[in-house]
Amino acid sequence: MGFSAIDEISFGKEVPSVRKMGMSAKRLREVLLFVCSVEFWRMAVLWSIALITSYFQLLLQSLHIQKSYSYPRRSPETSAFRPVCIITGATSGLGAAAARALSKESFTIVLVGRTPDALSKTAAEIRKFNKEAHLKAFEVDISDFRSIFHFKESLQQWLQDSNMHPSVQLLINNAGILATSPRKTAEGYDEMMATNYIGAFCLTQLLLPLLINSPVPSRIVNVTSFTHRTVGSMQVDRQAVEGKCFLRSKQYLFAQAYEYSKFCLLLFSYALHRKIGLMEKASHVSVIPADPGVVKTNLMREVPPFLSSLAFAVLKLMGLLQSPDDGVRSIIDAALAPPEALGVYFFSGNGRTINSSPFSYNAKLASELWSASCDLFTELELAYKES
């Protein structure tokens, strides 16, 4: 937001002092407007309470006031073939950290990202970390449903051409954004809802046959957030799932849209867990949500730099800010947990689990979300086949 002056300085250009002052005033105005918004205070207050609530559960467990559950990691079964792990949003932050860690666990890592340069850079960094890494990169925009459908076809073709088993053993839905301004996808959906939830739902639906086809236990890990705890009520319908209710507001409700998208992803995790339990052929497929807590990534890049830096400084002082390599622990725990870890909520690493919000266990709400999401997916799939 307003980086022109910085860019010019970095290229060694002389910037007039008046212009410097003008840019400073512009930035100051942006910061003040942001700080005065309801959504900023929602983030500052409600998100902090949600985070503290999660850590308070861990404290109660350590004091044995609340029952504690933790699961050890277990390496994947690799005797017959090398398992395949797909990671969305794999070019930075938690996605890249998960790819590095799991490349050491005998997986063939499928990197999914939006830009070829970032994918190439990530692959090169992983190979520096692990020379034995098996990697494959696909350029995919998770908010673009044509791109998702095309990826599924390309993935199947690659598996066939590589003489690999036509299956997937691990899918990590990690891609996510925090957009502070309203943006629409080609279909007219809110881009944040499309990226954080609808894209993950559609990709999972498309890849579920490959997960079911796995000869060894397979798993879906959905990367959610403690911010889901701020959602205390919701009406599930197509308008809400598409995020159009957030786009219609005079001021874009970006904090609420982010919370809603992560809550939907969690609700979907529990709904899919129940659906799979009723499918005889899918008994070896598990679905687990993982919450990394607060991690210093580029998720906050649209927040004014002064405010994001201040927030990171405070969180670091409180001991709650993690690097991607530390924050990814809950995701790796969920990915490598034993089969009995079904439908639990991994948080803060060391195999630890806590309860998500009471509202997230509402089976009726999950069923309504499932129905609305399936209708949306069917329409998108039909439109893709007809194009």
N, C-alpha and C positions, 0 to 999 in steps of 0.2 A: 504494500500500500504506500504509494508515494516514494519510490526508491530512485527517482531520476537523478537527484543530486549525488547520491552515493555512487551510482553507476558512473557518472561523469568523473568523479574524483578517482575512482578505481582505474579509469583508463588514462589518468594523468592529465585530464583537461582542466583548465582553470575555470572556476565557476564564480561569477560575479557575486559580491557580498550581498547585493540586493536580492538576487535570486535565491541565495542561501537563506536569507531571512524569510523570503516568501515561502519557500519549501518548508521551513521550520514552522511557520505560522499554519501552513496547511496541515502539517502532521499533527500539530498541537490541537487544531480544530477536530481532526479525525479522532484523536485520542479522547478528547472531551465529549464528543458526540457518542462515542462507543461507551465511555464510562457512565454516561447519563442514560443509557438504554436499559430497559427492563431485562433484556436478554443477558447483558453483562452481569447484572446483579444476580440473575438466576444462576449463572455459571459460578460466580464467586461464592454465593451462599449455599444454594441447594446442592451443587456438585461437591462442595467441601463437606457438607453434612453426610452426603451419600458415601463419600470416600471414608470418612471417619467411622461411619456405621459398619462398613466392611471390615476395617481393621479392629473395631471393637469386638466383632464376632471372633476374630482370631485371638484377641486378648482373653475373652471368656473361655475359649477352648484351652488356652495355655494354663489358665487357672482351674481348669477342670469343672467350671461351672456349666459349660455347654459341651455336649458330646463332640469329640473330635474325630474327624475322618481324614486320613491321608493315605495316598496310594503310591507304592514304589513304581519306578519306571521299569518297563520291560522291553527289551530290544525286539524288533519285528522278526517274524519268521522268515528266514532267508534260505532255507535248505534247498528249495526247488527253483527259486528264481529271485531276482532282485525286485523288491516291492517299489511301487511308484507313489510318490507324494506330490500333490499339486498344491501350490501356495499362491494365492492371489495377493496382489499388492506386495510383490516380492522384491521390488527394486530399492526399498529403503526401510529404515526403522525396524519394526518388529518382523515384517515379512522377510527381510534380508537376514536378520538374526536367526529366524527359524530355519531358513534355508541352510545357513552355515552349520547350525547345530545338527540338523537332521541329515545333512550330507555325510556326517560321521557315523550315522546309524544304518548304513548300507542301503539307504533309499536312493532311487533315481529321482532327482529333484526336478520337477517341472515348474519353472519360473514363469509366472503370469504377471505381466505389467503392460503399461500403456505405451511406452516409448522404447524403440530398439536400442538407442544409445544407453539408456539406463539399464536395460536388460543385459547388454554386453558388459557394462561396467560391473554390475553385480556378479555376473558369472565369473569375470576375471578375478574379482576380490575373493570369491569363494574358492577358486582354484589356488589362490595364494595361501589360503587358510588350510585347504585340503586338496593336495595334488591328485588324490584318488577319486575326487568327486565326480559323480555321473550327473550331468546337467542337460536340460533341454529347455529352451526359452520360447515362449509364444507371446506375440503382441496382441493383447486383448484389453478392451475398454469395458470394465464391468458394468458401467452405466449404459452401455450401448448393447441392446439385446441381440441385434444382428451379429455383433462381434462375438457375443457369448455362444450363439448357435453355431457360428462358423468355427469357433475354437473347438467345440465338441467334435465336429467332423474332422478337423485337422488332427486332433489328438488321436482319434480312432485310426486315421490313416497312418500316423506316425507309429503307433503301436504295431500295426500290421506290417509296415515296411521294415521295422526294426526286429521283426520276428519275436516280439514280446507277447506275453500273455495278455489277451484282450480284457484287462481289468485294471482297476485302481485300488490301492490299499489305504490311502490317506488323502483326504481333501481338507485343506485349511482355508476357510473363508475369512481372510484377514483384511482385504481391501476396505478402506474406509476414508471418508473425508469429513472435515468440519468446515462448511462453507458459510461465511458470514453475510453473503449477499445472495439474493434469489437467482437461481439458474435453472433452466428447463432442459430436459433431454429432447431428442427428436420426437418422442411420443408425447411430450407435454408434461412429463412427470417432474417432480422436484428432484434435482440431481443428487442431493444428499440421500434421499430415500432410495433412489434408484441404485446408487453405489453401495450404500451400507446395508440395505435389506433386499430390495427386489432382485438385484443382480445376483446376490448370494443364493436367494431362493431358486431362481431360474437355473443357475449353474448346478446347484445340488440336484434339482429335478432331472436335469439332462444327464448328469453323471451317475445318478443312482443305479442304473442298470450295470454300469461298469464296476461299481462298488459291490453290488450284489453278486456279480460274476466272479469276484475274487475267491480263489480256493483257500485262502487263509482269512482270518478276521480282518475286517476293514473298518475304517472310522472316518467320521466327519467331525471336525473341530470348528466351531463357530466362535470367532473372537468378538466378544461383547464388551460391555463396560459397566462400571459401578454406577454410571449416570442413569441406568435403567431404574434405579431406586426412586428417582424423582417422579416417575410416572405412577400416579395414583388412581387415574381413571382414564378411560378412552372409549371411543366409539369406533368399532371396526367396520369400515365399509370401503368401497373402491376409492372414493375421494381421499380418504385418510391414508390408505396404503400407497396410493400414487403421490401423496404429499401435496396435493393441490390445495388442501385447506391451509397449509403454511404459506403457499404462494399468493393466496387471496388476501392475506392480511396487509394492512397499510404498511406496517413495519415487519420485515421478514423475521419470523420467529425461529431463528437459526438454532438457538439452544434447545428449544422444545423439539424441533425437527430432529436434531441429533439424538436426544434422549429417546424419542419415539422410535427412531430407526434401530437403535441398539436394543430397545425393549422388544420390538418386533422380532429381531434376530434371535433373542433369547426365547421368546414365546414359540417361535418356529422350531427351535431346537427341541423343546419339550414336546411339542406336537408331533414332530417327526419321530422322536424317540418312541412315543406311544403307537404311532402308525406302524413303524417297523416291527414293534413287538407283536403285531397282529399278522405279520407277513411271514409265513413259514420259510420261504426261500431266503429271507433277509435276516434270519436270526443271528447271523455272524456280523451284522453291521451295527455299529454303535454311534450315537450322536452325543457329543459332549461340548458344553459351552466353557470358554476360558476367559477370565478377566485379568488382564495384566496389571491393573492399577494405573498409576500415573507414570508415564514413560516420556522421556525427552526425545520426541521425534518431530517431524515437520508437520504433524497434524494441526498445530496451532499457527501455521504460516499466514493465515488470513487475519489473525488477531493482530492489532497494532504491536510492533516489535517491543516497545517500551513495556506494555502490559504483560505480554507473554514472558519477557525476561524477568519482570518483577514476580510473576506467579511462579516461575521455575525457581527463583532465588528463595522465595518463602517456603516452597515445598521441599527444597533441598535442605534448608535449615531445620525443617521438621523431620527430616529423614524419610520422606515419602516419595521423593523423586528418584526414578531409576533410569539407568541407561538401557538401551534396547537389549543388550546382552543379558542384563539382569531381569528386565521386565518380561522377556520371552519365556522365562522359566515356567510360568503357569501354562503357556501354550504347549511347550514340550512335555510337561507333565500330563496334560490332557491327551496329547498325541501318543504317548508311550505308556499310558496307564493300562493295567490289566483289564481283561474283558468284564470283570465284575463292576468296574467303575462306570455304571450306566446312568445317564441323566443327572449326574452330579455337577456342581459348579466349582471349577478350579479357580483358586485365587492366591496370588502372592508366592507361588513357588513352593518347593519342598514337598510336593505332592499334596498340599493342603487344600481342603475344600470347605466352603461355607454355604449357608443358605442364601439364595437370591431373595429378592423382595417377596413378601407374601402374595402380592398382586400377580407376580409372574407365574404362580402356580394355578391360576384360574383356568381350568380345563375348558370351560365354555367359551371364554375369550379366545383361547388358543384355537379352538375348533372354528370359530368365526373367522379368525385371521387366516387359517389354513384354507377355508372355502373361498374367501375373497382373493387370496394369492393364487390359488389354483385356477380360478376363472381368468385372472389376469395373464397367467402363464399360458393358458390354452389359447387365448386371443393372440398373444405375441408369437407363439409357435405357428399358429395358422397363418398369420400375416407373413411370417418368414418363408413358409413353404409356398405361399402363393406369389411371392415376389420374384 
